[in-house]
């Protein structure tokens, strides 16, 4: 008996602790939301007294067995630089500020719209960019995912949108508005679905605007690099490279540029305003030509060079090259070197 009691206690405790896994939780079962009629008293028995002051009507509750799907409102994504939305805006509209490098803001926005339409292999049913509006042809904003061949494929919904671009009077800000003007699809077009489609179409334009502006920034950096170096002469009349940057900035930035161009910076002597470097030409491979990333080989021999930074005859800074024996590179070599360095600046998108 003493052996059986502890076993029963342990079993009872285990069952009580694991009750949540043994007994099902049907607190939300539909029968719990239905109020049955009062208890019927069998004949021959006296009904219990019910105080009319506290009598309450029997409530009836209906269940919805089918799950209801709720969507969060679609948000306009301000991922592009200089983009913003007005608080409380109900339409699918976004504003763009005129960033550096953009000459014509509405034209740049239209370029983004054109990119989106071309991506969907669509066109324009009505094109009046001069008046600030276009209407697209049919295209599917949301395309179905590929499934198994025995599964039934649903026809994708199609839409037509009108994009409106408006520029403010000061010409530093412009907005683009997306409106759904026609729809074909199996799903009924509700106000919520219409809002989702309009915002999604607008977000595609914002993403394309961001992509186009990033490409523009790369191009601007390349142009700055080209304009940063010119061929000229130092104060002694030697052929040299000229730049608008100050001497200290050239010592720092030009050294960094050389390190990314197959040079090894041995020493930076700020007292003498000189940079000692060692050049080793890169080895080209078949893969470089396939991927279109062939390394630029400079028209100089491998070895050590001394680069002198000084004030030129005007307000610019001169960069004079000397070989390992201390001889200044001739004008023909400097001309070829200048062209090769410009190509490197373009390739890497760098500035001096």
N, C-alpha and C positions, 0 to 999 in steps of 0.2 A: 504493500500500500504506500509505503514511504517512497518507493521508486516510481509509482504511477503518478502521484500528485505533481511532483516537479515537472514530469514530462507534459502533463496536461496544461500546466501553467505556461510553460514555454511555448506550446502549440497555440494557446489562446492569445498570448502576446504577439506572436508572429502573425497570426491571422488579423489581429486588430491593426498592427502596423502596416500591413499590406492590403488593407481594405480598399484603398483607392484603385488598386490594380485588379482586385477580384470583383468588386461591385461596380457596375456601370453607372456613369453619371448621366442621368436622364432629366436633369433639372430643367432643360430647355425643350423637353418633349412637348409636342403639340397638345397632349391631353392636359398638361398643367396650365394651359391658357384657356381652357374651356370650363365654365361654371355650370355644373349639373343642376337639375331641378332639386327642390328640397326633398328631404327624406320622406317617403310615403309611410305613414303609420298603418300597420295592419289593422284590419277590422276587429273590433272588440277591445281595442286599446285606446286609451285617452291620449289625445294629441298634447304635446308639451306646450306650455304657455309661451307666447311670443309677444313681448311688449311692443305695441305699435309705434311707440316713440323712437325705438331704435331699429325699426324695420328698414332694411336696405334692399334696393332692387338687385336682382341677379344680373351680373354683367356678362356680356357675350363678347368674346374676342375671336377675331378671325386670323388665321395663320396664312402666311404666304410661303407655300412649300418651295416655289422656285426661287433660287438665289437672285438677288438684285445686284447688278454691276454698276459701280459708281466710278466715274473718271475725275481725276483732278484737273482743274483748268490748265490748258496749255499755256506756257509762259514764253514770251518773246525773249530770246537769248541775246544779250548785249555782249557778244564775244569779240566783236571787231573793235579795234582801237578807235576811240572817239564816238562810239555809239551809245545811245541812251533812249529811254522811254519816259513818257510823261506819266506821272502818278494818276491813277484812276482812268487811264485810257481804256476804252472798251473796244475800239477797233484794233485790227492787226496792223499797227503802225510803229515805226522806229525812226529815230533821228540820227543823222550822222554829222559830226563836225568836220570841218575841212582840215585834214591832217597835212603835215609837211610833205611836199612833193606832189600833191594833187592840185592841178591847175584848174580843172573844171569839175566841180563836185557832182552835179547832176549827170554829166557824161560818165563819170567813174561809176556811179550807181547803176546806170543803164548797162555798163559793161558787165557788172555783176549779174544783173537780170538776164542778159544775153547768155552768160555762161551757164546759168541754171537751166534755161530753156534748151540750150544746145545739149546739155547733159541728159535731158529727158527726150531728146530727139523730136522736139516739137517746134512749133513756129508761132507766128503772130497772125491772128485773125484780123485784128485792127492794130495798126502801128502808127502812132502819132506822138512821137517823143518830143517834138517841138512844143506840143501842148501839154506834155507831161503825163501821157497815159498810153498804155498798150493793153491789148486783150489777147490772151494766148489761144492756141488751138487745144484740142483735147490731149491730155496726157494723164498718166496714172501717178499720182503723188506717192501712193503706198503700193508697192508691188508685192504679190503673194510670194511666200517662200516655197521653194521646190519641195515636193513630197514624193512618196512612193508612186510608182506608175499605176498601181491599182486604186489609188485614192482619187476621189473626185476633186478636180481642181475648180476653184471658184474664179469666176471672171473678175479681174480687178476693177475697182471703181475708177471712173474717169472724171476729170474736173477741167473747168475753164476758169482762169483767174484774170482779173484786171489789176495791173500794177500802176500806181499813180505816184509820180515823183514831184514834190513841191519844194521850191527853194525859197528861203526867207529873204527879205529885202536886203539885208546886209551881206548876203551871198556867202556867209561862212557856215551856214547850217542848211541842211536839206533833209526831207523826210521821204519815206517810201511806204505806201499803203497797199496791202494785199486784200482783194475782195473776191470771194467765190461768186461767179456769175452764172454757172451752169454745173449740173452734177448728174452723173449716171452711175447707178450702183444698186446692188441688192439690198443694202442696208438703207433704212429710211433716213433722210436728211433731217436731223434735228438741229435746233440752234446750237447745242453743245458740239455736235459733230462738225457743223459749219465753222464754228470758232476754232476747233482743232485743226481743220484743214487749212484755214487761212493763216493761222500762226505757223503751222509747219511749212507752208509755202514761203512765208516771210523769213523764217529762220534759215532756209536754204539760201536765200539771197544774202543774208547777213554773213553766213559762212563763206560764200563765194567772194563777198566784199573783203572779208578778212584775208582770204587767200590771195586775191589780186593785190591787196596793199602790201602784203609780205613780199611778193615778187617785186613790187615797185621799190620797196626799201632796199632789197638786194641790188637792184639796178642802180639806185642812187648811190649806194656805197661804191659800186664799181666805177661810176662816173667821177666820184670824188677822188678815188684812187688815181684815175687817169689824169685828172687836172692837178693833182698834188705834186707830181714830178715833171719837171721840164729840163730840157738840155740847154746848157749855157756855159758860162765861164766863171771861175772864181776871181778873187782880186789879183792873183798873180798871172791871170790870163790862161790858166790851164782849163781844159775841158772838164766840166763838172755837172752834177745834177743840181737843180735849183728847186726850192720849195718855199712856200709862204710861212711855214711853221718856224717857231723860234728854235735856237740852238739846243736848249735843254730838252725841248719836246722831241727834236729829231734824234738826240742821243738815246732817248728812251724808246720811242715808237719805232724808229728805223731799226734799232737793235732787235726789237721783238719781231719785226717783219722779216729780218734776215734769218732769225732762228727758225722760222716757218718756211724758209726757202732754201733748205739744204746747206745753210751756213752754221758754223759753230762759233759762237761769240766767245773768244778767248779772254778778252779783258775790255772794260770800258774805262778809259782814262778821262775823267772829267776835267782835270787840270789842263791837259793838253788838247781837250776836245777831240779825242780820237777813239775809234773803236777798232780793236784788233780781231779779225775774223779768220776762219779757215773754211774754204769752200771745197765741197766734194760733189761732183755731178751725180744726179740720181740715175739709177739703173732702170731702164724701161723694160716692160714685159708685154707679152701678147695680151694678157688680161687688161692692161691699161688701155690698149687700143680698142679692145672690144667694148669696154665700158665707157669709152670716150673721155678718159681722165689721164691722158698722157702727161707725164711730168715735163715741165719746161726746163730745158737745159740752157744755162747761161753761157754766153760766148766768151768765157774766160777759162784759163787753165785751173786745174785743181791746185790748191796751195793756200798760203797765207796772204792776207791783204790788210792794209791799214787804210781806214776810212777817216778822213779829216773833215770835221764840221766847223765851219767858220762863217763870218758875215760876208756876204757877196758885195759887189759894187753898189747895189741898190739896197733896199730894206729886206731882201730875201736872204735865205740861208743857203750856202753852197756845200755840196757833198763831193769831196775829191777823193778818188781812188788811187792807191799806190800798191804795187806788187810787193813780193817778198824782198826784193832788192832795193825798195824805196823809190822806184821809178814811177812817175805818174802815167796812168794809162792814156794812150793817145786818143785823138778825137774820134777816129773810126771805131775803135773798140768801145769807147764810151757811148757812141751812137747806137751800136748793136746792143750794148748792155742796157741802155735806156729802154729800147723797144722790148727786150726780154723781161725787164722788171715791170713794165706796163702790162704785159701779158700775164705775169704772175698776179698782179693786183686785180686784174679782171677775173682771173680764174678763182682766186680765193676770196674776192669781195672785200679786200682790205683797203685801208687808207693809211697815208703817212701823216 
